[in-house]
Amino acid sequence: MPNYIAIEGPIGVGKTTLAQAMQEKVSARVFLDFFDNPFLADFYRERPGAAFKTQLYFLITRYQQQQDIKSTLDTEPLVVSDYLFAKDKIFAYLNLDDSEILIYDRYFEALRALAAVPDLVVYLQAPKEVLFERVSRRNVDFEAKISDAYVEELIKAFDHFFYHYKDSPLLIVNTAEIDFVHNPEDLKALLRRITRGGVRGVEYYHPTRRK
């Protein structure tokens, strides 16, 4: 079984839900991403300079949590986070201008070398319509500002990132084909595949449904 698993995917895909299910079902020590960024609401309102402030705040707080994760790996058999530190760059390149990227990259490269590298990354995918519906259903005030076009752009950015990702074994799960939130059997099967390990390179999770 992997010691450290990171769960990733675009907004609304179910990262936190799956991480919390692993805490409950397989006694994983779970670390959740930060959402109390004081600049996030301004970012979604497209206020000048908010994107850069938002990104640097996320980068530093995630790095600090990565140090907690690294110190936990020696004492816990299974550690799960609902984000991958390296994905911070996805949002930076999506939202920052060239001069901001120049500054951001120097911080990112310095901190990335000190972050924990997962034994397995689980990449959750879903179609744009599904993600947008899930985001709308959460009824978070600042998320109401997210446009359909932004969600579509985010999906493309994640797909591009993980197409080139080589740092860890990668398990790709299309959540449009399963419902691990409401179907206990889907959740049980997915957790069994994740925790048994054995993923080499890039693998796709294709569950067989009973007829």
Summary of the structure (lengths in Angstrom):
residues: 211
radius of gyration: 17.0
end to end distance: 30.1
largest distance: 55.4
contacts: 623
relative contact order: 0.19
helix: 52%
strand: 12%
